[in-house]
Amino acid sequence: MCGISAVIALESAVPGSLQRSIRVMHSTLAHRGPDGEGFLILDSSYSPHSFRDLDALPIQCWSDARVAIAFRRLKIRDLSEDAAQPMSSPDKRTWIVFNGEIYNFAEIRFELQRLGHVFLTHSDTEVILAGYRQWGQACFEKFNGMWAILIFDLAERAVIGSRDRLGIKPLYYSIEQDRLLFASEAKAIALAEETGPAIEPYRFKEFLLGFPPQSADLSFFKNVHPVPAGTTFGIDLTTRVATAPNFRRYWDLAAFHSDESPRDFDQTKSEFLELLRSSAEYQLGADVEVGCLLSGGLDTSMVSCLVAPSHDAPPLKTFSIVYDDLDMSELPYIQAVVAQGNLRNCTFKMTPEIAWASIDRVVGVQGQPLLGQDLIAQYHAYELARRCGAVVVLDGQGADEMLGGMPFYETPIFLELIAKFKYVSLMNEIRCRSRLYARSSLSIFRQYVLGAYRRKIREKLLPLTCDWLDCELADGPGKSDDYGSDSSALNRFLYHKVRHTNLPTVLIYQDRSSMAHAVESRVPFLDHRIVEFCFRLPPAYKIARGERKRILREVAREYLPDVVMERKDKKVFVSKSDWLPLGQHSTELRDMAFSRTMQELPWVRPKRMTRFVENFLRGLHHNSSAVWRLYTAWRWLETTQFRRSEMPC
């Protein structure tokens, strides 16, 4: 896992502009690669000039530069300098910068050796380069892993790029006059643009209203976009007009549908377990220490227990955030998992004081305001991992979105049963939940059926209830209505979460939280083989009889202690609304409300906003989440140093 920066000037670069931009991006991404750096300059005749020290580049290289590439390295495989990047082919006609991991690189390397390729390193980077030389862009379809890749094919005078199937590894781009900029983080590009960073209005208004991102197509910075997951693209270096890359999708989640034919559940369980075990074994591979996050929930507990027997002595390290408050503590479940053996747990105790003091750091790391407070715990979890010696950390991300792990993910099943007049099945599902959670059938109906309609009404009325906002959020470039074409309402719902909303968002958070501490985060549940398998499953294998993530739960019974399997709750970072008492920070909140930045911010009615904050401090309302959003937006705007003229849309 590393940091990529690239500037492509399709016309002759303005003297000094290319050098300034690459320096800004490279310095912004310093945290992503503490183990080395490298640079590549292509001049007007497409001759390469490679250096390890940016200040060592001769002035004449900059004066004739057309392309500048910078790389930050975090050593994971082949720790020698032979594996440093940018890396070239033996004839120096093809160069690569690569962020991520190709887990099946050993098999591909063997195949390429049989075809006559000779390898000088033990890195997956060299395998990608040889794979491209052998198969062209079709090589990406052979990879099992996570990646953001730029390949500079000097023979074809082209740049070839690719991002992994699920978008686990980030890559952003921007078009600025006759230049294309690429980087591993949106903030790096925004700061490097000649005009300075500007707010993406749709995304920012969406945030102020309290909506999570409704599409993976926008960042918080205007004109800085993610390269779509599961795509490749090519850029002709001989053209003189900068246009958006022509993205070609090599993998499409919509192609995988739930089976209409019956499947044997026990056989399906075995297949799922084998895929998960294969993925975990792949992702243990590294030349540095590997550990696991352990929250006490089903997903991270399963990953930890699955890989523990495969891990060589000493015991596998796990990393957990704990609390003094028993209403938020996961410690009993964590201890039960660790007690099974071959795991060593490291903990960090989170307090309200630590959380508040961390806000500026976490906002800076994320490069955007914070919708929720859970990112603070995530930030400290990866800090703990690095402090305890782990450079690679496995996490349980993705299982909820694929298998229906969150409570409101059950709602599509209930609504579909109503729409198809299957009232007997509806009542059976309600009764199952009533018994499981020891609640009345009426309360279950209110939560899962009436609650869905209430949420839709609240979303429509939200702009009216937030009278301090001067904006409307109509359908626009930031919202996707693509739900795929599966016959199951649940699978269409989960497709939308995986492809467009929840999963892209949490992957961005995870990447930035881990890379803030130079830790590579890996996600065994998001092996593309598992994702394809899960989207072929019938909905009853995901949610049925009151159980969410049903197939995973059945598999996990062989690995996890009863106390974890029988729990009916799953705590989050803030399980109690008053755990982080914002009202105790009245000075900071008033400073925010009366600051010039917030008073002059578009989309905010200043007098109503200050009254809203003051009423909160006086206890006249309890909308702490909206106050939190305003405060973290202020910290983002202040620390990003937007040009005031660039802040409006």
C-alpha positions as CSV (number, residue, x, y, z in Angstrom):
1,M,0.0,0.0,0.0
2,C,1.5,3.3,-1.1
3,G,0.8,6.8,-2.5
4,I,0.6,7.7,-6.1
5,S,0.9,11.2,-7.7
6,A,1.0,12.0,-11.4
7,V,0.6,15.0,-13.6
8,I,0.2,14.7,-17.3
9,A,0.6,17.9,-19.3
10,L,-0.9,17.2,-22.8
11,E,0.4,20.6,-24.0
12,S,3.7,22.1,-23.0
13,A,3.6,22.7,-19.3
14,V,3.8,26.2,-17.9
15,P,7.3,26.5,-16.5
16,G,7.3,25.6,-12.8
17,S,3.6,24.5,-12.7
18,L,4.2,20.7,-13.2
19,Q,7.0,20.8,-10.6
20,R,4.9,22.6,-8.1
21,S,1.9,20.3,-8.6
22,I,3.8,17.1,-8.2
23,R,5.6,18.5,-5.1
24,V,2.3,19.4,-3.4
25,M,0.7,16.0,-4.1
26,H,3.7,14.1,-3.1
27,S,4.1,16.0,0.2
28,T,0.4,15.7,1.0
29,L,0.7,11.9,0.7
30,A,3.8,11.6,2.8
31,H,2.0,9.5,5.4
32,R,1.2,6.8,2.9
33,G,4.7,5.6,2.4
34,P,7.5,6.1,5.0
35,D,9.8,3.5,3.5
36,G,10.9,5.1,0.3
37,E,10.1,7.4,-2.6
38,G,10.7,7.5,-6.3
39,F,10.1,9.8,-9.3
40,L,9.8,9.6,-13.0
41,I,9.9,12.4,-15.5
42,L,8.9,12.0,-19.2
43,D,10.1,14.7,-21.5
44,S,8.6,16.0,-24.7
45,S,10.2,13.1,-26.6
46,Y,8.8,10.6,-24.1
47,S,12.3,9.7,-22.8
48,P,12.2,8.6,-19.1
49,H,14.3,10.1,-16.3
50,S,14.1,8.2,-13.1
51,F,15.3,9.5,-9.7
52,R,15.0,8.6,-6.0
53,D,15.4,12.2,-4.9
54,L,13.1,14.9,-6.2
55,D,15.7,17.7,-5.5
56,A,18.3,15.8,-7.6
57,L,16.4,16.3,-10.9
58,P,18.4,18.6,-13.2
59,I,16.6,21.8,-14.1
60,Q,16.6,20.9,-17.8
61,C,14.4,17.8,-16.9
62,W,11.7,20.1,-15.5
63,S,11.9,22.6,-18.4
64,D,11.1,19.9,-20.9
65,A,8.8,17.7,-18.7
66,R,5.5,16.6,-20.0
67,V,4.7,13.9,-17.4
68,A,5.7,13.8,-13.7
69,I,5.1,10.8,-11.5
70,A,5.9,10.5,-7.8
71,F,5.6,7.5,-5.5
72,R,5.5,6.9,-1.8
73,R,6.4,3.3,-0.7
74,L,5.2,1.2,2.2
75,K,7.2,-2.0,2.1
76,I,5.0,-5.1,2.3
77,R,6.5,-7.6,-0.1
78,D,10.2,-7.9,-1.2
79,L,11.6,-5.3,1.2
80,S,14.7,-4.8,-1.0
81,E,15.3,-1.7,-3.1
82,D,15.0,-3.9,-6.2
83,A,11.3,-3.7,-5.7
84,A,11.2,0.1,-5.5
85,Q,8.8,2.2,-7.7
86,P,8.4,3.6,-10.2
87,M,9.5,0.3,-11.7
88,S,10.4,-0.3,-15.3
89,S,10.5,-3.2,-17.7
90,P,14.0,-4.4,-18.7
91,D,14.0,-2.3,-21.8
92,K,12.8,0.8,-20.0
93,R,9.8,1.2,-22.3
94,T,7.1,0.4,-19.8
95,W,6.9,1.9,-16.3
96,I,4.5,1.3,-13.4
97,V,3.3,2.8,-10.1
98,F,1.1,0.5,-8.1
99,N,-0.8,0.8,-4.8
100,G,-2.2,-2.4,-3.3
101,E,-1.7,-6.1,-3.3
102,I,-2.1,-8.9,-5.9
103,Y,-2.7,-11.9,-3.7
104,N,-2.4,-14.5,-6.5
105,F,0.8,-13.0,-7.9
106,A,2.8,-16.3,-7.3
107,E,0.5,-18.3,-9.6
108,I,0.6,-15.6,-12.3
109,R,4.4,-15.3,-11.9
110,F,4.7,-19.1,-12.5
111,E,2.5,-18.8,-15.6
112,L,4.5,-15.9,-17.0
113,Q,7.8,-17.8,-16.3
114,R,6.5,-20.6,-18.5
115,L,5.9,-18.1,-21.2
116,G,9.6,-16.9,-21.0
117,H,9.5,-14.0,-18.6
118,V,12.4,-13.6,-16.2
119,F,12.0,-11.9,-12.8
120,L,14.5,-10.0,-10.8
121,T,12.5,-9.4,-7.7
122,H,9.9,-11.2,-5.5
123,S,7.4,-8.4,-5.7
124,D,3.9,-8.4,-7.2
125,T,4.7,-5.1,-8.9
126,E,7.0,-6.8,-11.3
127,V,4.4,-9.5,-12.0
128,I,1.8,-6.8,-12.9
129,L,4.3,-5.2,-15.3
130,A,5.1,-8.5,-17.0
131,G,1.5,-9.4,-17.1
132,Y,0.7,-6.2,-18.9
133,R,3.5,-6.8,-21.4
134,Q,2.1,-10.3,-22.1
135,W,-1.7,-9.8,-22.1
136,G,-2.2,-6.0,-22.3
137,Q,-5.2,-4.7,-20.4
138,A,-6.7,-8.2,-20.1
139,C,-4.1,-8.8,-17.4
140,F,-6.3,-7.0,-14.8
141,E,-9.0,-9.7,-15.2
142,K,-6.5,-12.3,-13.9
143,F,-5.7,-10.5,-10.7
144,N,-7.1,-11.4,-7.3
145,G,-6.4,-8.4,-5.1
146,M,-6.8,-4.7,-4.5
147,W,-5.1,-2.2,-6.6
148,A,-4.8,1.3,-8.1
149,I,-2.4,1.1,-11.1
150,L,-0.9,3.5,-13.6
151,I,1.2,2.0,-16.4
152,F,3.2,4.3,-18.7
153,D,3.6,2.5,-22.1
154,L,6.2,4.6,-23.9
155,A,6.2,2.4,-27.0
156,E,2.5,3.1,-27.4
157,R,2.8,6.7,-26.0
158,A,-0.1,5.9,-23.7
159,V,-1.0,5.8,-20.0
160,I,-3.0,2.7,-18.9
161,G,-4.8,2.8,-15.6
162,S,-6.9,0.4,-13.6
163,R,-8.7,0.1,-10.2
164,D,-9.7,-3.2,-8.5
165,R,-13.2,-4.7,-8.8
166,L,-14.6,-3.3,-5.6
167,G,-12.6,-0.1,-5.4
168,I,-10.7,-1.1,-2.3
169,K,-7.7,0.9,-3.2
170,P,-8.3,4.6,-4.1
171,L,-7.4,6.5,-7.2
172,Y,-8.7,10.0,-8.0
173,Y,-8.3,12.2,-11.1
174,S,-9.0,15.8,-12.2
175,I,-8.9,17.6,-15.5
176,E,-7.4,21.1,-15.3
177,Q,-7.1,22.9,-18.7
178,D,-4.7,20.7,-20.6
179,R,-3.5,18.7,-17.6
180,L,-4.7,15.5,-16.0
181,L,-3.9,14.9,-12.4
182,F,-4.0,11.5,-10.6
183,A,-3.5,10.8,-6.9
184,S,-4.3,8.3,-4.1
185,E,-6.3,11.0,-2.2
186,A,-8.7,13.6,-3.4
187,K,-7.2,16.3,-1.1
188,A,-3.8,15.9,-2.8
189,I,-5.2,16.8,-6.2
190,A,-7.3,19.7,-4.9
191,L,-4.4,21.3,-3.2
192,A,-2.2,20.9,-6.3
193,E,-4.6,22.5,-8.8
194,E,-3.7,25.9,-10.0
195,T,-7.0,27.4,-8.9
196,G,-6.8,25.9,-5.4
197,P,-9.3,23.6,-3.7
198,A,-13.0,24.2,-4.1
199,I,-16.0,22.6,-2.4
200,E,-18.2,20.1,-4.4
201,P,-21.6,21.7,-3.7
202,Y,-23.8,18.6,-4.1
203,R,-21.6,16.5,-1.8
204,F,-21.3,19.2,0.8
205,K,-25.0,20.0,0.9
206,E,-25.8,16.3,1.2
207,F,-23.4,16.1,4.2
208,L,-24.9,19.2,5.9
209,L,-28.4,17.6,5.6
210,G,-27.1,14.5,7.3
211,F,-27.3,12.1,4.3
212,P,-24.5,9.6,3.8
213,P,-23.0,9.6,0.3
214,Q,-25.6,8.6,-2.2
215,S,-23.1,7.8,-5.0
216,A,-19.4,6.8,-5.4
217,D,-18.9,9.3,-8.2
218,L,-18.2,12.5,-6.2
219,S,-15.6,13.6,-3.7
220,F,-15.9,16.6,-1.3
221,F,-13.7,18.6,-3.8
222,K,-15.1,20.1,-6.9
223,N,-13.9,18.5,-10.1
224,V,-12.0,15.8,-8.3
225,H,-13.5,12.4,-9.1
226,P,-12.8,8.8,-8.1
227,V,-11.7,6.4,-10.9
228,P,-14.7,4.0,-11.1
229,A,-14.1,0.7,-9.4
230,G,-13.7,-2.3,-11.7
231,T,-12.5,-0.3,-14.7
232,T,-9.5,0.3,-16.9
233,F,-8.7,3.3,-19.0
234,G,-6.2,4.6,-21.5
235,I,-4.9,8.1,-22.2
236,D,-3.2,9.0,-25.5
237,L,-0.1,11.1,-24.6
238,T,0.0,12.5,-28.2
239,T,-3.4,14.2,-27.9
240,R,-3.5,17.9,-27.1
241,V,-6.9,18.1,-25.5
242,A,-7.5,16.9,-21.9
243,T,-10.7,15.0,-21.6
244,A,-12.1,12.6,-19.0
245,P,-10.6,9.1,-19.4
246,N,-12.6,6.6,-21.3
247,F,-13.4,4.1,-18.6
248,R,-14.0,0.4,-19.7
249,R,-15.6,-1.9,-17.2
250,Y,-13.9,-5.3,-17.0
251,W,-16.0,-6.5,-14.0
252,D,-19.7,-5.7,-13.3
253,L,-21.4,-6.7,-10.1
254,A,-24.8,-6.5,-11.9
255,A,-23.8,-9.7,-13.9
256,F,-24.2,-11.9,-10.7
257,H,-27.8,-12.8,-9.8
258,S,-29.4,-14.9,-7.1
259,D,-30.1,-18.4,-8.4
260,E,-33.6,-19.3,-9.1
261,S,-32.9,-23.0,-8.8
262,P,-32.8,-24.6,-5.3
263,R,-29.5,-24.9,-3.6
264,D,-28.5,-27.3,-0.8
265,F,-27.8,-25.1,2.2
266,D,-25.2,-27.4,3.8
267,Q,-23.3,-27.6,0.5
268,T,-23.5,-23.9,0.1
269,K,-22.1,-23.4,3.6
270,S,-19.1,-25.6,2.8
271,E,-18.4,-23.6,-0.4
272,F,-18.7,-20.3,1.4
273,L,-16.3,-21.5,4.1
274,E,-13.8,-22.7,1.6
275,L,-13.8,-19.4,-0.3
276,L,-13.4,-17.5,3.0
277,R,-10.6,-19.7,4.1
278,S,-8.8,-19.3,0.7
279,S,-9.2,-15.5,0.8
280,A,-7.8,-15.3,4.4
281,E,-4.8,-17.5,3.6
282,Y,-4.1,-15.3,0.5
283,Q,-4.3,-12.2,2.6
284,L,-1.9,-13.4,5.3
285,G,0.9,-13.2,2.8
286,A,3.4,-10.5,3.6
287,D,7.1,-10.0,4.4
288,V,6.1,-7.9,7.4
289,E,4.0,-8.5,10.6
290,V,0.3,-9.2,10.0
291,G,-2.5,-8.7,12.6
292,C,-6.3,-8.4,12.8
293,L,-8.8,-5.9,14.1
294,L,-11.1,-7.5,16.6
295,S,-14.2,-5.6,17.6
296,G,-16.1,-8.4,19.3
297,G,-18.6,-8.7,16.5
298,L,-19.2,-11.5,14.1
299,D,-17.2,-10.4,11.2
300,T,-13.8,-9.5,12.8
301,S,-14.1,-12.4,15.2
302,M,-14.6,-14.8,12.3
303,V,-11.6,-13.5,10.4
304,S,-9.4,-13.6,13.5
305,C,-10.4,-17.2,14.4
306,L,-10.1,-18.4,10.8
307,V,-6.5,-17.1,10.3
308,A,-5.2,-17.8,13.8
309,P,-4.4,-21.5,13.2
310,S,-2.6,-20.6,9.9
311,H,-0.4,-18.0,11.6
312,D,3.1,-19.1,12.6
313,A,4.1,-18.6,16.3
314,P,4.0,-16.3,18.2
315,P,0.2,-15.8,18.5
316,L,-1.5,-13.6,16.0
317,K,-2.0,-10.0,17.3
318,T,-5.4,-8.5,17.4
319,F,-6.3,-4.9,18.1
320,S,-9.4,-3.6,19.9
321,I,-11.0,-0.3,21.1
322,V,-12.5,-0.6,24.6
323,Y,-14.5,1.6,26.9
324,D,-15.1,2.0,30.6
325,D,-18.8,2.5,29.9
326,L,-20.4,-0.9,30.1
327,D,-23.2,0.1,27.7
328,M,-20.5,0.5,25.0
329,S,-18.0,-2.2,26.0
330,E,-17.3,-5.1,23.6
331,L,-14.6,-6.4,26.0
332,P,-16.4,-9.6,27.2
333,Y,-16.9,-10.8,23.6
334,I,-13.3,-9.9,22.6
335,Q,-11.9,-11.8,25.6
336,A,-14.1,-14.8,24.8
337,V,-12.7,-14.9,21.2
338,V,-9.1,-14.5,22.4
339,A,-9.5,-17.2,25.0
340,Q,-9.9,-19.8,22.3
341,G,-6.2,-19.6,21.7
342,N,-3.4,-18.5,19.3
343,L,-4.5,-14.8,19.6
344,R,-2.9,-12.0,21.5
345,N,-5.1,-8.9,22.1
346,C,-3.9,-5.3,22.3
347,T,-6.4,-2.7,23.5
348,F,-6.8,1.0,23.5
349,K,-9.2,2.6,25.9
350,M,-11.3,5.4,24.3
351,T,-12.5,8.3,26.4
352,P,-14.6,11.3,25.5
353,E,-11.6,13.5,26.1
354,I,-9.4,11.5,23.7
355,A,-12.2,11.6,21.1
356,W,-12.7,15.3,21.2
357,A,-8.9,16.0,21.1
358,S,-8.7,13.8,18.0
359,I,-11.2,15.6,15.9
360,D,-8.7,17.8,14.0
361,R,-6.4,14.9,13.3
362,V,-9.1,12.7,12.0
363,V,-10.7,15.4,9.9
364,G,-7.2,16.1,8.4
365,V,-6.7,12.4,7.7
366,Q,-10.0,11.9,6.1
367,G,-9.7,15.1,4.1
368,Q,-13.4,15.8,4.7
369,P,-15.9,16.6,7.5
370,L,-17.1,13.7,9.7
371,L,-20.6,12.5,9.4
372,G,-20.3,10.2,12.4
373,Q,-18.0,9.8,15.4
374,D,-17.0,6.2,14.6
375,L,-14.1,7.3,12.5
376,I,-12.3,8.5,15.6
377,A,-12.3,4.9,17.0
378,Q,-11.2,3.5,13.7
379,Y,-8.3,6.0,13.5
380,H,-7.0,4.9,16.9
381,A,-7.5,1.2,16.1
382,Y,-5.0,1.5,13.3
383,E,-2.7,3.7,15.4
384,L,-2.7,0.9,18.0
385,A,-1.9,-1.7,15.4
386,R,1.1,0.1,14.1
387,R,2.3,0.9,17.6
388,C,2.1,-2.8,18.4
389,G,4.2,-3.7,15.4
390,A,1.7,-4.7,12.7
391,V,2.1,-3.3,9.2
392,V,-0.7,-5.3,7.6
393,V,-4.1,-5.6,9.3
394,L,-7.0,-7.8,8.3
395,D,-10.5,-6.4,8.9
396,G,-14.1,-7.6,8.6
397,Q,-15.3,-4.9,6.2
398,G,-17.9,-5.8,3.6
399,A,-19.9,-8.7,5.2
400,D,-22.7,-6.4,6.3
401,E,-23.2,-5.0,2.8
402,M,-23.1,-8.4,1.0
403,L,-25.1,-10.5,3.5
404,G,-27.6,-8.0,5.0
405,G,-25.9,-7.4,8.4
406,M,-27.6,-4.2,9.6
407,P,-31.1,-4.1,11.1
408,F,-32.7,-1.8,8.5
409,Y,-31.3,-4.1,5.7
410,E,-34.2,-6.4,6.5
411,T,-36.8,-3.9,5.4
412,P,-36.8,-4.7,1.7
413,I,-37.8,-8.3,2.5
414,F,-40.9,-7.1,4.5
415,L,-41.9,-4.6,1.8
416,E,-41.5,-7.2,-0.9
417,L,-43.7,-9.7,1.0
418,I,-46.4,-6.9,1.3
419,A,-46.1,-6.0,-2.4
420,K,-46.6,-9.7,-3.4
421,F,-49.5,-10.2,-0.9
422,K,-47.5,-12.9,1.0
423,Y,-49.0,-12.0,4.3
424,V,-48.5,-15.4,5.9
425,S,-44.8,-15.3,5.2
426,L,-44.7,-11.7,6.5
427,M,-46.3,-12.8,9.8
428,N,-43.8,-15.7,10.1
429,E,-40.9,-13.4,9.7
430,I,-42.3,-10.9,12.2
431,R,-43.0,-13.7,14.8
432,C,-39.4,-15.0,14.4
433,R,-38.0,-11.6,15.3
434,S,-40.5,-11.2,18.1
435,R,-39.2,-14.5,19.7
436,L,-35.6,-13.7,18.9
437,Y,-35.6,-10.2,20.4
438,A,-38.3,-10.8,23.1
439,R,-40.4,-8.0,21.7
440,S,-44.0,-7.8,20.6
441,S,-45.0,-8.5,17.0
442,L,-46.5,-5.0,16.8
443,S,-43.1,-3.3,17.8
444,I,-41.3,-5.4,15.1
445,F,-43.9,-4.3,12.5
446,R,-43.5,-0.7,13.5
447,Q,-39.7,-0.9,13.2
448,Y,-39.3,-2.8,10.0
449,V,-42.3,-1.8,8.0
450,L,-43.7,1.5,9.3
451,G,-40.2,2.6,10.1
452,A,-39.2,2.4,6.4
453,Y,-42.0,4.8,5.4
454,R,-41.2,7.1,8.3
455,R,-37.6,7.3,7.1
456,K,-38.6,8.2,3.6
457,I,-40.9,11.0,5.0
458,R,-38.2,12.3,7.3
459,E,-35.7,12.4,4.3
460,K,-38.1,14.5,2.3
461,L,-38.9,16.8,5.2
462,L,-35.3,17.1,6.4
463,P,-34.5,20.3,4.4
464,L,-37.5,21.9,6.0
465,T,-36.6,20.9,9.6
466,C,-33.1,22.2,9.2
467,D,-34.2,25.8,8.8
468,W,-30.5,27.0,9.2
469,L,-29.8,25.5,5.8
470,D,-30.5,27.5,2.6
471,C,-30.4,24.7,0.1
472,E,-32.4,22.0,-1.7
473,L,-31.1,18.6,-2.5
474,A,-32.8,17.4,-5.7
475,D,-31.6,14.5,-7.8
476,G,-28.3,15.4,-9.3
477,P,-24.8,14.1,-10.1
478,G,-24.3,12.8,-6.6
479,K,-27.2,10.3,-6.5
480,S,-27.4,6.9,-8.2
481,D,-30.7,5.1,-8.9
482,D,-28.9,2.0,-10.1
483,Y,-30.1,-1.0,-8.2
484,G,-29.2,-3.7,-10.7
485,S,-31.7,-6.2,-12.1
486,D,-31.9,-9.0,-9.6
487,S,-35.3,-10.6,-9.0
488,S,-34.9,-10.2,-5.3
489,A,-35.6,-6.9,-3.6
490,L,-33.0,-7.7,-0.9
491,N,-30.3,-8.4,-3.5
492,R,-31.2,-5.2,-5.4
493,F,-30.9,-3.2,-2.2
494,L,-27.6,-4.8,-1.3
495,Y,-26.3,-4.3,-4.8
496,H,-26.9,-0.5,-4.4
497,K,-25.1,-0.5,-1.0
498,V,-22.1,-2.4,-2.4
499,R,-21.8,-0.6,-5.8
500,H,-22.8,3.0,-5.0
501,T,-23.2,4.0,-1.4
502,N,-22.2,2.2,1.9
503,L,-19.3,0.1,0.7
504,P,-17.4,2.8,-1.3
505,T,-17.8,5.1,1.6
506,V,-16.5,2.8,4.3
507,L,-13.6,1.7,2.1
508,I,-12.5,5.3,1.7
509,Y,-12.7,5.8,5.5
510,Q,-10.7,2.6,6.1
511,D,-8.0,3.4,3.6
512,R,-7.4,6.9,5.0
513,S,-7.5,5.8,8.7
514,S,-5.1,2.9,8.1
515,M,-2.7,4.9,5.9
516,A,-2.5,7.7,8.4
517,H,-0.4,5.3,10.4
518,A,1.3,3.6,7.4
519,V,-0.7,0.4,7.9
520,E,-2.0,-1.7,5.0
521,S,-5.7,-2.8,5.6
522,R,-6.9,-5.9,4.0
523,V,-10.5,-7.2,3.7
524,P,-10.9,-10.9,3.2
525,F,-14.7,-10.7,2.8
526,L,-14.2,-8.6,-0.4
527,D,-12.3,-11.2,-2.3
528,H,-14.2,-10.9,-5.6
529,R,-14.8,-14.7,-5.6
530,I,-16.7,-14.3,-2.3
531,V,-18.6,-11.2,-3.6
532,E,-19.7,-13.0,-6.7
533,F,-20.7,-16.1,-4.7
534,C,-22.8,-14.0,-2.2
535,F,-24.7,-12.2,-5.0
536,R,-25.7,-15.5,-6.5
537,L,-27.2,-16.7,-3.2
538,P,-31.0,-16.6,-2.7
539,P,-32.1,-13.9,-0.2
540,A,-33.2,-16.6,2.4
541,Y,-29.5,-17.6,2.8
542,K,-28.7,-14.0,3.9
543,I,-31.7,-13.1,6.0
544,A,-34.3,-15.5,7.2
545,R,-36.2,-16.4,10.4
546,G,-34.9,-13.3,12.2
547,E,-31.3,-14.0,11.4
548,R,-29.1,-11.6,9.5
549,K,-26.0,-12.8,7.6
550,R,-27.5,-16.3,8.0
551,I,-24.9,-18.3,6.1
552,L,-22.0,-16.6,7.8
553,R,-23.6,-17.2,11.2
554,E,-24.0,-20.9,10.4
555,V,-20.4,-21.2,9.3
556,A,-19.2,-19.2,12.3
557,R,-20.8,-21.6,14.9
558,E,-17.9,-24.0,14.3
559,Y,-15.3,-21.3,15.2
560,L,-16.8,-18.7,17.6
561,P,-17.7,-19.0,21.3
562,D,-21.4,-19.2,22.2
563,V,-21.4,-15.8,23.9
564,V,-20.5,-14.2,20.6
565,M,-22.9,-16.3,18.6
566,E,-25.9,-15.7,20.9
567,R,-25.6,-12.0,21.4
568,K,-28.5,-10.0,20.1
569,D,-26.8,-6.6,19.8
570,K,-23.9,-5.1,18.0
571,K,-22.5,-2.0,19.6
572,V,-21.0,0.9,17.5
573,F,-18.6,3.7,18.5
574,V,-21.2,5.8,20.1
575,S,-23.9,3.5,21.6
576,K,-25.1,6.3,24.0
577,S,-26.0,9.7,22.6
578,D,-24.5,11.5,25.5
579,W,-21.2,9.7,25.6
580,L,-19.4,12.5,23.8
581,P,-21.1,15.5,25.5
582,L,-20.8,18.3,22.9
583,G,-22.5,20.7,25.4
584,Q,-19.4,20.7,27.5
585,H,-17.5,22.3,24.6
586,S,-19.6,25.4,24.5
587,T,-16.7,27.8,23.8
588,E,-15.5,25.8,20.7
589,L,-19.1,25.5,19.4
590,R,-19.7,29.2,19.8
591,D,-16.4,30.0,18.1
592,M,-17.6,27.8,15.2
593,A,-21.0,29.4,14.9
594,F,-19.6,33.0,15.0
595,S,-16.5,32.3,12.8
596,R,-16.2,34.2,9.6
597,T,-15.9,30.9,7.7
598,M,-19.3,29.6,8.8
599,Q,-21.0,33.0,8.7
600,E,-20.0,33.4,5.1
601,L,-20.6,29.8,4.1
602,P,-23.0,29.4,1.2
603,W,-26.1,27.2,1.9
604,V,-26.2,28.4,5.6
605,R,-28.4,31.1,7.0
606,P,-26.0,32.6,9.6
607,K,-28.5,34.0,12.1
608,R,-30.5,30.8,12.2
609,M,-27.4,28.7,12.4
610,T,-26.0,30.6,15.4
611,R,-29.5,30.4,17.1
612,F,-29.6,26.7,16.4
613,V,-26.2,26.1,18.1
614,E,-27.1,28.4,21.0
615,N,-30.4,26.6,21.5
616,F,-28.6,23.3,21.6
617,L,-26.2,24.6,24.3
618,R,-29.2,25.8,26.3
619,G,-30.9,22.4,26.1
620,L,-33.8,23.6,24.0
621,H,-33.2,20.9,21.4
622,H,-31.0,17.7,21.3
623,N,-30.0,17.5,17.7
624,S,-26.3,16.8,18.5
625,S,-25.7,15.0,15.2
626,A,-26.4,18.3,13.3
627,V,-24.2,20.3,15.6
628,W,-21.5,17.7,15.2
629,R,-21.7,18.0,11.4
630,L,-21.4,21.8,11.6
631,Y,-18.4,21.6,13.9
632,T,-16.5,19.1,11.8
633,A,-17.4,21.0,8.6
634,W,-15.8,24.1,10.2
635,R,-12.7,22.2,11.2
636,W,-12.4,20.9,7.6
637,L,-12.9,24.3,6.0
638,E,-10.4,25.9,8.4
639,T,-7.7,23.3,8.1
640,T,-8.0,22.8,4.3
641,Q,-7.3,26.5,3.7
642,F,-9.8,27.0,0.9
643,R,-9.4,30.2,-1.0
644,R,-12.4,32.2,0.1
645,S,-13.3,33.0,-3.5
646,E,-13.4,29.3,-4.3
647,M,-15.7,28.2,-1.4
648,P,-19.0,29.0,-3.1
649,C,-20.2,26.7,-5.8
